[in-house]
């Protein structure tokens, strides 16, 4: 099993970031990585952290 963690800076336009991330980034990576069983995306809750996702 491989686990990859990526932290993104706070975007200037969170709505545009979410649209691209959910509609393009995640689906593309799920198809390009062989033998992917699961992709999981998380967001921080509570106070605004120094990273967005």
C-alpha distance matrix in Angstrom:
0.0 3.8 6.7 10.1 13.3 16.6 20.0 23.0 26.6 29.0 30.1 33.8 33.6 30.9 31.9 31.5 28.1 26.9 28.5 26.8 23.4 23.4 25.3 24.2 21.2 18.7 19.9 20.0 16.5 15.3 17.4 16.8 13.1 12.6 10.6 9.9 10.0 10.7 12.3 13.8 16.7 18.6 22.1 23.8 26.7 29.8 31.5 30.6 28.0 28.2 25.4 25.3 21.7
3.8 0.0 3.8 6.6 10.1 13.1 16.7 19.6 23.2 25.8 26.9 30.6 30.6 28.1 29.4 28.8 25.3 24.5 26.1 24.3 20.8 21.3 23.4 22.0 18.7 16.6 18.3 18.0 14.3 13.9 16.2 15.2 11.5 12.1 11.2 9.9 10.9 10.8 11.2 12.5 14.8 16.7 19.9 21.6 24.8 28.0 29.2 28.1 25.3 25.2 22.3 22.4 18.9
6.7 3.8 0.0 3.8 6.7 10.0 13.3 16.5 20.0 22.5 23.8 27.5 27.6 25.0 26.5 26.1 22.5 21.7 23.7 22.1 18.5 19.1 21.6 20.5 17.1 15.0 17.3 17.5 13.8 13.7 16.7 15.9 12.7 14.1 13.4 11.1 11.8 10.4 9.8 10.0 11.8 13.3 16.3 17.9 21.1 24.2 25.4 24.3 21.6 21.6 18.7 18.8 15.4
10.1 6.6 3.8 0.0 3.8 6.6 10.1 13.1 16.7 19.3 20.5 24.3 24.5 22.2 23.9 23.3 19.6 19.3 21.4 19.5 16.0 17.3 19.8 18.3 14.7 13.3 16.1 15.8 12.2 13.1 16.1 14.9 12.3 14.6 14.8 12.3 13.7 11.9 10.1 10.1 10.8 12.3 14.8 16.4 20.0 23.0 23.8 22.2 19.4 18.9 15.9 16.1 12.9
13.3 10.1 6.7 3.8 0.0 3.8 6.7 10.0 13.4 16.0 17.7 21.4 21.9 19.6 21.6 21.4 17.6 17.4 20.0 18.4 14.9 16.5 19.5 18.3 14.7 13.6 16.9 17.0 13.8 15.0 18.3 17.3 15.2 17.9 18.1 15.3 16.3 13.8 11.3 10.2 9.6 10.1 11.9 13.1 16.8 19.7 20.2 18.5 15.6 15.2 12.2 12.7 9.7
16.6 13.1 10.0 6.6 3.8 0.0 3.8 6.6 10.1 12.9 14.3 18.0 18.7 16.7 18.9 18.4 14.6 15.0 17.6 15.8 12.6 14.9 17.7 16.4 12.7 12.5 16.1 15.9 13.2 15.2 18.2 17.1 15.8 19.0 19.8 16.9 18.3 15.7 12.6 11.4 9.7 10.2 11.3 12.6 16.4 19.2 19.2 16.9 14.2 13.1 9.8 10.2 7.6
20.0 16.7 13.3 10.1 6.7 3.8 0.0 3.8 6.8 9.5 11.6 15.3 16.4 14.4 17.2 17.1 13.3 14.1 17.2 15.8 12.9 15.5 18.5 17.5 14.2 14.4 18.2 18.3 16.0 18.1 21.2 20.3 19.3 22.6 23.4 20.3 21.5 18.6 15.3 13.4 10.8 10.2 9.8 10.4 14.2 16.5 16.0 13.5 10.6 9.4 6.1 7.0 5.5
23.0 19.6 16.5 13.1 10.0 6.6 3.8 0.0 3.8 6.5 7.9 11.6 12.8 11.3 14.3 13.9 10.2 11.8 14.8 13.4 11.1 14.2 16.9 16.0 13.0 14.1 17.8 17.7 16.2 18.7 21.5 20.7 20.4 23.9 25.1 22.0 23.3 20.3 16.7 15.0 11.9 11.4 10.3 11.2 14.6 16.7 15.9 12.8 10.6 8.9 5.5 5.4 5.4
26.6 23.2 20.0 16.7 13.4 10.1 6.8 3.8 0.0 3.8 6.1 9.3 11.4 10.6 14.2 13.9 10.9 13.0 16.1 15.0 13.5 16.6 19.2 18.4 15.9 17.4 21.0 20.9 19.7 22.2 24.9 24.1 24.0 27.6 28.9 25.8 27.1 24.0 20.4 18.5 15.1 14.1 12.1 12.1 15.0 16.4 14.8 11.2 9.4 6.9 4.7 5.5 7.7
29.0 25.8 22.5 19.3 16.0 12.9 9.5 6.5 3.8 0.0 3.8 6.7 8.7 7.8 11.6 12.0 9.6 11.5 14.7 14.5 13.4 16.2 18.8 18.7 16.8 18.2 21.6 22.0 21.3 23.6 26.4 26.0 26.1 29.8 30.9 27.6 28.6 25.3 21.6 19.3 15.7 14.2 11.5 11.4 13.6 14.6 12.9 9.1 8.7 7.1 5.6 4.7 8.1
30.1 26.9 23.8 20.5 17.7 14.3 11.6 7.9 6.1 3.8 0.0 3.8 5.3 5.5 8.9 8.7 6.7 9.5 12.1 11.8 11.6 14.5 16.5 16.4 15.0 17.0 20.1 20.4 20.3 22.7 25.1 24.9 25.6 29.3 30.6 27.4 28.6 25.4 21.7 19.8 16.2 15.4 13.0 13.8 15.9 17.2 15.8 12.2 12.3 10.9 9.1 7.2 9.7
33.8 30.6 27.5 24.3 21.4 18.0 15.3 11.6 9.3 6.7 3.8 0.0 3.8 6.3 9.1 8.8 8.4 11.4 13.3 13.3 14.1 16.8 18.3 18.3 17.6 19.8 22.6 22.8 23.2 25.7 27.8 27.7 28.7 32.4 33.9 30.7 32.0 28.8 25.0 23.3 19.6 18.9 16.2 16.9 18.4 19.2 17.6 14.0 14.7 13.3 12.2 10.6 13.4
33.6 30.6 27.6 24.5 21.9 18.7 16.4 12.8 11.4 8.7 5.3 3.8 0.0 3.8 5.6 5.5 6.3 8.8 10.2 10.9 12.1 14.3 15.6 16.2 16.1 18.2 20.6 21.2 22.0 24.2 26.3 26.6 27.8 31.5 32.8 29.6 30.6 27.5 23.7 22.1 18.5 18.0 15.5 16.7 18.0 19.2 18.2 15.0 16.1 15.5 13.9 11.3 13.4
30.9 28.1 25.0 22.2 19.6 16.7 14.4 11.3 10.6 7.8 5.5 6.3 3.8 0.0 3.8 5.5 5.0 6.1 8.6 10.0 10.2 11.9 13.9 15.0 14.6 16.0 18.7 19.8 20.3 22.1 24.6 25.2 26.1 29.6 30.6 27.2 27.9 24.5 20.9 18.9 15.2 14.5 12.0 13.4 14.6 16.2 15.8 12.8 14.0 14.1 12.0 8.8 10.5
31.9 29.4 26.5 23.9 21.6 18.9 17.2 14.3 14.2 11.6 8.9 9.1 5.6 3.8 0.0 3.8 5.4 5.2 6.2 8.7 9.8 10.6 12.0 13.7 14.3 15.6 17.6 19.1 20.2 21.7 23.9 24.9 26.2 29.6 30.5 27.1 27.7 24.5 21.0 19.3 15.9 15.6 13.6 15.6 16.5 18.4 18.4 15.9 17.4 17.8 15.5 12.0 13.0
31.5 28.8 26.1 23.3 21.4 18.4 17.1 13.9 13.9 12.0 8.7 8.8 5.5 5.5 3.8 0.0 3.8 5.5 5.1 6.2 8.4 10.0 10.5 11.4 12.2 14.3 16.1 17.0 18.4 20.3 22.1 22.8 24.4 27.9 29.3 26.2 27.2 24.3 20.7 19.6 16.4 16.9 15.4 17.7 19.2 21.3 21.1 18.2 19.1 18.8 16.3 13.0 13.7
28.1 25.3 22.5 19.6 17.6 14.6 13.3 10.2 10.9 9.6 6.7 8.4 6.3 5.0 5.4 3.8 0.0 3.8 5.5 5.3 5.9 8.5 10.0 10.3 9.9 11.9 14.4 15.2 15.9 18.0 20.1 20.5 21.8 25.4 26.7 23.4 24.6 21.6 17.9 16.6 13.3 13.8 12.5 14.9 17.0 19.3 19.2 16.2 16.5 16.0 13.1 9.9 10.2
26.9 24.5 21.7 19.3 17.4 15.0 14.1 11.8 13.0 11.5 9.5 11.4 8.8 6.1 5.2 5.5 3.8 0.0 3.8 5.5 5.0 5.9 8.2 9.7 9.7 10.5 12.9 14.6 15.3 16.7 19.0 20.1 21.2 24.5 25.3 21.9 22.6 19.4 15.8 14.4 11.1 11.7 10.7 13.6 15.3 18.1 18.7 16.2 16.8 17.2 14.1 10.4 9.9
28.5 26.1 23.7 21.4 20.0 17.6 17.2 14.8 16.1 14.7 12.1 13.3 10.2 8.6 6.2 5.1 5.5 3.8 0.0 3.8 5.6 5.5 5.8 7.8 9.3 10.5 11.9 13.5 15.2 16.4 18.1 19.5 21.2 24.4 25.4 22.3 23.0 20.2 16.9 16.1 13.5 14.7 14.2 17.3 18.9 21.6 22.3 19.9 20.5 20.8 17.7 14.1 13.5
26.8 24.3 22.1 19.5 18.4 15.8 15.8 13.4 15.0 14.5 11.8 13.3 10.9 10.0 8.7 6.2 5.3 5.5 3.8 0.0 3.8 5.6 5.3 5.3 6.3 8.7 10.2 10.8 12.5 14.4 15.9 16.7 18.6 22.0 23.5 20.5 21.9 19.4 15.9 15.8 13.3 15.1 15.1 18.2 20.4 23.3 23.7 20.9 21.0 20.6 17.3 14.2 13.2
23.4 20.8 18.5 16.0 14.9 12.6 12.9 11.1 13.5 13.4 11.6 14.1 12.1 10.2 9.8 8.4 5.9 5.0 5.6 3.8 0.0 3.8 5.8 5.7 4.7 6.1 8.7 9.8 10.4 12.2 14.4 15.2 16.4 19.8 21.0 17.8 19.0 16.2 12.6 12.1 9.6 11.6 12.0 15.4 17.9 21.0 21.7 19.1 18.7 18.6 15.0 12.0 10.2
23.4 21.3 19.1 17.3 16.5 14.9 15.5 14.2 16.6 16.2 14.5 16.8 14.3 11.9 10.6 10.0 8.5 5.9 5.5 5.6 3.8 0.0 3.8 5.9 6.3 5.7 7.3 9.8 10.9 11.4 13.7 15.4 16.6 19.6 20.3 17.0 17.6 14.7 11.5 11.1 9.2 11.5 12.4 16.0 18.0 21.4 22.7 20.5 20.5 21.0 17.5 14.1 12.1
25.3 23.4 21.6 19.8 19.5 17.7 18.5 16.9 19.2 18.8 16.5 18.3 15.6 13.9 12.0 10.5 10.0 8.2 5.8 5.3 5.8 3.8 0.0 3.8 6.5 6.9 6.6 8.7 11.0 11.6 12.9 14.8 16.8 19.6 20.7 17.8 18.7 16.5 13.6 14.1 12.7 15.2 16.1 19.8 21.7 25.0 26.1 23.9 24.0 24.2 20.6 17.4 15.5
24.2 22.0 20.5 18.3 18.3 16.4 17.5 16.0 18.4 18.7 16.4 18.3 16.2 15.0 13.7 11.4 10.3 9.7 7.8 5.3 5.7 5.9 3.8 0.0 3.8 5.9 5.6 5.9 8.6 10.2 11.0 12.1 14.4 17.6 19.2 16.6 18.3 16.4 13.5 14.5 13.3 16.2 17.3 20.8 23.3 26.5 27.4 24.8 24.4 24.1 20.4 17.6 15.7
21.2 18.7 17.1 14.7 14.7 12.7 14.2 13.0 15.9 16.8 15.0 17.6 16.1 14.6 14.3 12.2 9.9 9.7 9.3 6.3 4.7 6.3 6.5 3.8 0.0 3.8 5.7 5.4 6.2 8.6 10.3 10.7 12.3 15.8 17.4 14.7 16.6 14.5 11.3 12.2 10.9 13.9 15.2 18.6 21.5 24.8 25.5 22.9 22.0 21.5 17.8 15.3 13.1
18.7 16.6 15.0 13.3 13.6 12.5 14.4 14.1 17.4 18.2 17.0 19.8 18.2 16.0 15.6 14.3 11.9 10.5 10.5 8.7 6.1 5.7 6.9 5.9 3.8 0.0 3.8 5.5 5.3 6.2 8.8 10.1 10.9 14.1 15.0 11.9 13.2 10.9 7.7 8.9 8.4 11.9 14.0 17.6 20.3 23.9 25.1 23.0 22.0 22.1 18.3 15.8 12.9
19.9 18.3 17.3 16.1 16.9 16.1 18.2 17.8 21.0 21.6 20.1 22.6 20.6 18.7 17.6 16.1 14.4 12.9 11.9 10.2 8.7 7.3 6.6 5.6 5.7 3.8 0.0 3.8 5.6 5.1 6.5 8.8 10.5 13.1 14.1 11.5 12.9 11.4 9.2 11.3 11.6 15.2 17.4 21.1 23.6 27.2 28.6 26.5 25.8 25.8 22.1 19.4 16.6
20.0 18.0 17.5 15.8 17.0 15.9 18.3 17.7 20.9 22.0 20.4 22.8 21.2 19.8 19.1 17.0 15.2 14.6 13.5 10.8 9.8 9.8 8.7 5.9 5.4 5.5 3.8 0.0 3.8 5.5 5.4 6.2 8.8 11.8 13.8 11.8 14.2 13.3 11.1 13.6 13.7 17.3 19.4 22.9 25.8 29.3 30.3 27.9 26.8 26.3 22.6 20.3 17.7
16.5 14.3 13.8 12.2 13.8 13.2 16.0 16.2 19.7 21.3 20.3 23.2 22.0 20.3 20.2 18.4 15.9 15.3 15.2 12.5 10.4 10.9 11.0 8.6 6.2 5.3 5.6 3.8 0.0 3.8 5.3 5.1 6.1 9.5 11.4 9.2 11.9 11.0 8.7 11.4 11.9 15.5 18.0 21.3 24.5 28.0 29.0 26.8 25.2 24.7 21.0 19.2 16.2
15.3 13.9 13.7 13.1 15.0 15.2 18.1 18.7 22.2 23.6 22.7 25.7 24.2 22.1 21.7 20.3 18.0 16.7 16.4 14.4 12.2 11.4 11.6 10.2 8.6 6.2 5.1 5.5 3.8 0.0 3.8 5.8 5.9 8.3 9.1 6.5 8.7 8.1 6.9 10.2 11.8 15.6 18.5 22.0 24.8 28.5 30.0 28.1 26.7 26.7 22.9 20.9 17.6
17.4 16.2 16.7 16.1 18.3 18.2 21.2 21.5 24.9 26.4 25.1 27.8 26.3 24.6 23.9 22.1 20.1 19.0 18.1 15.9 14.4 13.7 12.9 11.0 10.3 8.8 6.5 5.4 5.3 3.8 0.0 3.8 5.8 7.4 9.1 8.0 10.7 11.2 10.5 14.0 15.5 19.3 22.1 25.6 28.4 32.1 33.5 31.5 30.1 29.9 26.1 24.1 21.0
16.8 15.2 15.9 14.9 17.3 17.1 20.3 20.7 24.1 26.0 24.9 27.7 26.6 25.2 24.9 22.8 20.5 20.1 19.5 16.7 15.2 15.4 14.8 12.1 10.7 10.1 8.8 6.2 5.1 5.8 3.8 0.0 3.8 6.3 9.3 8.8 12.3 12.9 12.0 15.3 16.6 20.2 22.9 26.2 29.4 32.9 34.0 31.7 30.0 29.3 25.6 24.1 21.1
13.1 11.5 12.7 12.3 15.2 15.8 19.3 20.4 24.0 26.1 25.6 28.7 27.8 26.1 26.2 24.4 21.8 21.2 21.2 18.6 16.4 16.6 16.8 14.4 12.3 10.9 10.5 8.8 6.1 5.9 5.8 3.8 0.0 3.8 6.6 6.1 9.8 10.7 10.3 13.8 15.6 19.1 22.1 25.2 28.4 32.0 33.1 31.1 29.1 28.5 24.9 23.7 20.4
12.6 12.1 14.1 14.6 17.9 19.0 22.6 23.9 27.6 29.8 29.3 32.4 31.5 29.6 29.6 27.9 25.4 24.5 24.4 22.0 19.8 19.6 19.6 17.6 15.8 14.1 13.1 11.8 9.5 8.3 7.4 6.3 3.8 0.0 3.8 5.6 9.1 11.3 12.1 15.8 18.2 21.7 25.0 28.0 31.1 34.7 36.1 34.3 32.3 31.9 28.3 27.1 23.7
10.6 11.2 13.4 14.8 18.1 19.8 23.4 25.1 28.9 30.9 30.6 33.9 32.8 30.6 30.5 29.3 26.7 25.3 25.4 23.5 21.0 20.3 20.7 19.2 17.4 15.0 14.1 13.8 11.4 9.1 9.1 9.3 6.6 3.8 0.0 3.8 6.2 9.2 11.2 14.8 17.8 21.2 24.7 27.6 30.5 34.2 35.9 34.4 32.5 32.5 28.9 27.7 24.1
9.9 9.9 11.1 12.3 15.3 16.9 20.3 22.0 25.8 27.6 27.4 30.7 29.6 27.2 27.1 26.2 23.4 21.9 22.3 20.5 17.8 17.0 17.8 16.6 14.7 11.9 11.5 11.8 9.2 6.5 8.0 8.8 6.1 5.6 3.8 0.0 3.8 5.7 7.4 11.0 14.0 17.4 21.0 24.0 26.8 30.5 32.2 30.8 29.0 29.2 25.6 24.3 20.6
10.0 10.9 11.8 13.7 16.3 18.3 21.5 23.3 27.1 28.6 28.6 32.0 30.6 27.9 27.7 27.2 24.6 22.6 23.0 21.9 19.0 17.6 18.7 18.3 16.6 13.2 12.9 14.2 11.9 8.7 10.7 12.3 9.8 9.1 6.2 3.8 0.0 3.8 7.1 10.2 13.8 16.9 20.6 23.5 25.9 29.6 31.8 30.8 29.2 29.9 26.4 24.8 21.1
10.7 10.8 10.4 11.9 13.8 15.7 18.6 20.3 24.0 25.3 25.4 28.8 27.5 24.5 24.5 24.3 21.6 19.4 20.2 19.4 16.2 14.7 16.5 16.4 14.5 10.9 11.4 13.3 11.0 8.1 11.2 12.9 10.7 11.3 9.2 5.7 3.8 0.0 3.8 6.5 10.1 13.1 16.8 19.8 22.2 25.9 28.1 27.2 25.7 26.5 23.1 21.4 17.6
12.3 11.2 9.8 10.1 11.3 12.6 15.3 16.7 20.4 21.6 21.7 25.0 23.7 20.9 21.0 20.7 17.9 15.8 16.9 15.9 12.6 11.5 13.6 13.5 11.3 7.7 9.2 11.1 8.7 6.9 10.5 12.0 10.3 12.1 11.2 7.4 7.1 3.8 0.0 3.8 6.8 10.2 13.8 16.9 19.6 23.3 25.2 24.0 22.6 23.3 19.7 17.9 14.1
13.8 12.5 10.0 10.1 10.2 11.4 13.4 15.0 18.5 19.3 19.8 23.3 22.1 18.9 19.3 19.6 16.6 14.4 16.1 15.8 12.1 11.1 14.1 14.5 12.2 8.9 11.3 13.6 11.4 10.2 14.0 15.3 13.8 15.8 14.8 11.0 10.2 6.5 3.8 0.0 3.8 6.7 10.4 13.4 15.9 19.6 21.7 20.7 19.4 20.5 17.1 15.2 11.5
16.7 14.8 11.8 10.8 9.6 9.7 10.8 11.9 15.1 15.7 16.2 19.6 18.5 15.2 15.9 16.4 13.3 11.1 13.5 13.3 9.6 9.2 12.7 13.3 10.9 8.4 11.6 13.7 11.9 11.8 15.5 16.6 15.6 18.2 17.8 14.0 13.8 10.1 6.8 3.8 0.0 3.8 7.0 10.4 13.1 16.8 18.6 17.3 16.2 17.3 13.8 11.6 8.0
18.6 16.7 13.3 12.3 10.1 10.2 10.2 11.4 14.1 14.2 15.4 18.9 18.0 14.5 15.6 16.9 13.8 11.7 14.7 15.1 11.6 11.5 15.2 16.2 13.9 11.9 15.2 17.3 15.5 15.6 19.3 20.2 19.1 21.7 21.2 17.4 16.9 13.1 10.2 6.7 3.8 0.0 3.8 6.8 9.4 13.1 15.1 14.1 13.2 14.8 11.7 9.7 6.4
22.1 19.9 16.3 14.8 11.9 11.3 9.8 10.3 12.1 11.5 13.0 16.2 15.5 12.0 13.6 15.4 12.5 10.7 14.2 15.1 12.0 12.4 16.1 17.3 15.2 14.0 17.4 19.4 18.0 18.5 22.1 22.9 22.1 25.0 24.7 21.0 20.6 16.8 13.8 10.4 7.0 3.8 0.0 3.8 6.5 10.0 11.6 10.5 10.1 12.1 9.4 7.0 4.9
23.8 21.6 17.9 16.4 13.1 12.6 10.4 11.2 12.1 11.4 13.8 16.9 16.7 13.4 15.6 17.7 14.9 13.6 17.3 18.2 15.4 16.0 19.8 20.8 18.6 17.6 21.1 22.9 21.3 22.0 25.6 26.2 25.2 28.0 27.6 24.0 23.5 19.8 16.9 13.4 10.4 6.8 3.8 0.0 3.8 6.9 8.3 7.8 7.2 10.0 8.3 7.1 6.5
26.7 24.8 21.1 20.0 16.8 16.4 14.2 14.6 15.0 13.6 15.9 18.4 18.0 14.6 16.5 19.2 17.0 15.3 18.9 20.4 17.9 18.0 21.7 23.3 21.5 20.3 23.6 25.8 24.5 24.8 28.4 29.4 28.4 31.1 30.5 26.8 25.9 22.2 19.6 15.9 13.1 9.4 6.5 3.8 0.0 3.8 6.6 7.6 8.5 12.0 11.2 9.9 10.0
29.8 28.0 24.2 23.0 19.7 19.2 16.5 16.7 16.4 14.6 17.2 19.2 19.2 16.2 18.4 21.3 19.3 18.1 21.6 23.3 21.0 21.4 25.0 26.5 24.8 23.9 27.2 29.3 28.0 28.5 32.1 32.9 32.0 34.7 34.2 30.5 29.6 25.9 23.3 19.6 16.8 13.1 10.0 6.9 3.8 0.0 3.8 6.5 8.3 12.1 12.4 11.8 12.8
31.5 29.2 25.4 23.8 20.2 19.2 16.0 15.9 14.8 12.9 15.8 17.6 18.2 15.8 18.4 21.1 19.2 18.7 22.3 23.7 21.7 22.7 26.1 27.4 25.5 25.1 28.6 30.3 29.0 30.0 33.5 34.0 33.1 36.1 35.9 32.2 31.8 28.1 25.2 21.7 18.6 15.1 11.6 8.3 6.6 3.8 0.0 3.8 6.1 9.6 11.0 11.1 13.1
30.6 28.1 24.3 22.2 18.5 16.9 13.5 12.8 11.2 9.1 12.2 14.0 15.0 12.8 15.9 18.2 16.2 16.2 19.9 20.9 19.1 20.5 23.9 24.8 22.9 23.0 26.5 27.9 26.8 28.1 31.5 31.7 31.1 34.3 34.4 30.8 30.8 27.2 24.0 20.7 17.3 14.1 10.5 7.8 7.6 6.5 3.8 0.0 3.8 6.7 7.9 7.9 10.7
28.0 25.3 21.6 19.4 15.6 14.2 10.6 10.6 9.4 8.7 12.3 14.7 16.1 14.0 17.4 19.1 16.5 16.8 20.5 21.0 18.7 20.5 24.0 24.4 22.0 22.0 25.8 26.8 25.2 26.7 30.1 30.0 29.1 32.3 32.5 29.0 29.2 25.7 22.6 19.4 16.2 13.2 10.1 7.2 8.5 8.3 6.1 3.8 0.0 3.8 5.3 6.9 9.2
28.2 25.2 21.6 18.9 15.2 13.1 9.4 8.9 6.9 7.1 10.9 13.3 15.5 14.1 17.8 18.8 16.0 17.2 20.8 20.6 18.6 21.0 24.2 24.1 21.5 22.1 25.8 26.3 24.7 26.7 29.9 29.3 28.5 31.9 32.5 29.2 29.9 26.5 23.3 20.5 17.3 14.8 12.1 10.0 12.0 12.1 9.6 6.7 3.8 0.0 3.8 6.9 9.6
25.4 22.3 18.7 15.9 12.2 9.8 6.1 5.5 4.7 5.6 9.1 12.2 13.9 12.0 15.5 16.3 13.1 14.1 17.7 17.3 15.0 17.5 20.6 20.4 17.8 18.3 22.1 22.6 21.0 22.9 26.1 25.6 24.9 28.3 28.9 25.6 26.4 23.1 19.7 17.1 13.8 11.7 9.4 8.3 11.2 12.4 11.0 7.9 5.3 3.8 0.0 3.8 6.0
25.3 22.4 18.8 16.1 12.7 10.2 7.0 5.4 5.5 4.7 7.2 10.6 11.3 8.8 12.0 13.0 9.9 10.4 14.1 14.2 12.0 14.1 17.4 17.6 15.3 15.8 19.4 20.3 19.2 20.9 24.1 24.1 23.7 27.1 27.7 24.3 24.8 21.4 17.9 15.2 11.6 9.7 7.0 7.1 9.9 11.8 11.1 7.9 6.9 6.9 3.8 0.0 3.8
21.7 18.9 15.4 12.9 9.7 7.6 5.5 5.4 7.7 8.1 9.7 13.4 13.4 10.5 13.0 13.7 10.2 9.9 13.5 13.2 10.2 12.1 15.5 15.7 13.1 12.9 16.6 17.7 16.2 17.6 21.0 21.1 20.4 23.7 24.1 20.6 21.1 17.6 14.1 11.5 8.0 6.4 4.9 6.5 10.0 12.8 13.1 10.7 9.2 9.6 6.0 3.8 0.0
